């Protein structure tokens, strides 16, 4: 049975269609969606509280806003946005057992989670690289200043924005995924355009950052053991 249903309705006084995306809760029993909703609710509360605390403390205490902490501030902002634009929506949709918020919200959630998720991963990569410089290349650590941190963060946010916007322009797409209560990239879409996006996306936005993170922290650990 098809778990998703796309319908287009016309309002009585509107000349534009109102598109709805719904998903029947046939993959999980009702209790399964309730459990996911509860877990995502806890995750949302903790994420919003912890990341908001980091943002408030660093913004309210300028003396703590060092170049390295500026990168951490950027990470806290992206993680906070994931919680508000992703986890919160998933909590609500799983409580209902279907994605009842419409196609527009589905695309927004897919874009937001993709964008801010990439920003968080790439910011972690930037953080790993700068820590590597501090520990393993002390002479280069002096180059880390607020201007360098801002440039690094600007590059991360612009780079990730390009990959997140591409599906909105037709290179891949956003839509329901998994148990049909959240939206993400069109992983199941069968087209060469989608395949090309997903392959490059995986290599440049996941594999490469993970390799950099593992390499940097391996060097840091090895240096600390000497």
N, C-alpha and C positions, 0 to 999 in steps of 0.2 A: 504494500500500500504506500502511495506517495505521501510523505510526511509533511510536504510543504504545499501551500495553496496561495496563488497570486490572483487577486481579484481587483478589478477597477470599478469604482462606483462614481456616479456623478451626483454632486450636490444639487438640490432643487434650484438654487439661485446662483450656481457657479458654472462657468464655461470651461473649467479645467477639471480633469479627472482626479479623484482622490484614490491613490494606490495603497492597498493594504497588503502586508505580508504576514501571513499567519502560519503556524505549524501545529499540527495536531499532535498531542502528547502520546504517540504510539511507540516510541523507542523505549521509554522508561515507564514503569508504573508510576502512579501519581506520587507515591512516597519518595521515589527516586528524585523527582524534581524538587520536592520539599527539602530533602537533605542537601541537594546542591544549593538551593536558595539559602538555607541556613548557613552553610559553610562560606558562601560568597558574602553573606551579610557580615559575618565575623571578620572575614578578610578585608572587606570594605571599611569597616569601623577602625580596625587596627591600622590599615594603610593610611587612611585619612588623618587619624590622630598623630601617628608617628611622623609622617612627612610634613604635616602642617606644623608640628612642633619644631622640626628642623628649620623650616622656612622662617617661622616667626623668630626663633632664637638668632639665626644668622642675620636676618634683616634688622632686628631690633638692637643687635650688638655689633656694630661696625668693626670693633677691634678684633672680632673673631673671623671676619670675612677676609681671610688670607687667600692668595691665589688658588691654593689647593682646595680650600673650603668653598670657594666660588664654584668649582666644578661639582662638589658635593651638593651645593645649593641647586644647581641645574638638574642634578639627578633626582633630588627630592621633588622638584617641581614636576618633572615628567612622570615620576611614580605617582604623585598626587593626582595628576590628570588621568592616568590609567584607572585609578580607583574611581574617580568621579564619572568618567565617560565610558568605562568598561565594566568594572565590577559592580557598580551600582545598578546599571541597566540589567546585567545578568541576574542580579538578585531579584529584581522585580519580575523579569520574564519567566524565570524558573518558578517563582511563587505562583504565577498564573499557569505555568505548564506549556506555554507557547510564546512565540515572539509576536505579540499583538500590537506593537507600537508603530507599525507601518514601515514601508520601504525606505522612506527618508531617514528615519531614526536608525534603521538597520545599516544603511550605507554610512551614516555618520559614525555609528559605533565601530564599524569595521575600519573606517579611516582613522578614527581617533586611537583605537587600540594598536593598530599597525604603526601609526606615526609615533606615538609616545613610547610604545614598546621598543621601536628602533632607536629612538633618542636615548632611552635608558641604557640599552646595550652598548651603543656607541659612546655614551658618556662614561660607562664603566671601562671601556677600552681606553679612552683618553686618560682616565684616572690611573689605570694600570701603567700606561706608558710614562706618565709624569712621575709616578712612584718609582718606576724602574730608573728613571733619570736621577732621582734624588739618591737612591741607594747605590746604584751600580755605576753611575756617571756623575759624581758630585760636581765636577766642573761644569756640567750642563745644567745642574739644578738651579744655578744662580740666574739662568735665563728665564726661569718660571716667575713671571710677574702677573699682575692683574690684566695687563694688556694681552699677554700671551694666553691667559685663561679665557678671556672674552673671545679672542679670535678662535680658539679651539672649540668653544661652545657654539659660536656662530656657525662654524663649518659643520659641526655635528647636526645642528637643527636644520640647516639648509639642505645638507646632503640627505637627511632622512625625509625631509618634506618632499623632495623630488620623487623618492620611491613610494611615498604614501599617496601622492597626487596622481601618479601614473595610472592606477586602476580607474580613477575617476575620468580619465581622458581616453579610456578604451584599451589600454594595455593591461590585461587581466581585468578583474572586477571584484566587487564586494557583494557578499550575500550570506544567507544562513549557513551555519556549519554545525558539525557534531550532532548534538541532540536537538538541534533546531531552535534553541533558545538564545543563541548569540550569533553574531555576524563577524565575518573575517574575510580574508582573500578567497577567491573562487578556486580552492584547491582541487575540486572535482571537475572543473570546467575542462573539456577536451578540445583544445585548439592549439595550433602552433604558437599563436601569439601569447596565450596563457603559459604554455610550456617555457617559452623563451624568458618570460618575466620571472617565473618561479625559479628557474635554474640560476639566472643571474642574481636574483634576490637572495637565494640560499647561499650562493658562493660569496657575494660581496657584503651582504648584510648580516650573515650569521657565521659562516665558516671562517671568513677572514678575521672578524673581530674576536672570535673565540680563540683562534690561533695566536693572535697578538696578546690577548689576556693571559693565556697559558704560558707563552714564552716569557713575558715580562715578569710574572710572579714566580716562575721557575728560576729565573735569573736572580730575583730578589731573595728567594729562599736560599739559593746556593751561596750568594754573597754574605748572607747573615750567618751562615754556618761556618764560614772561614774565620 
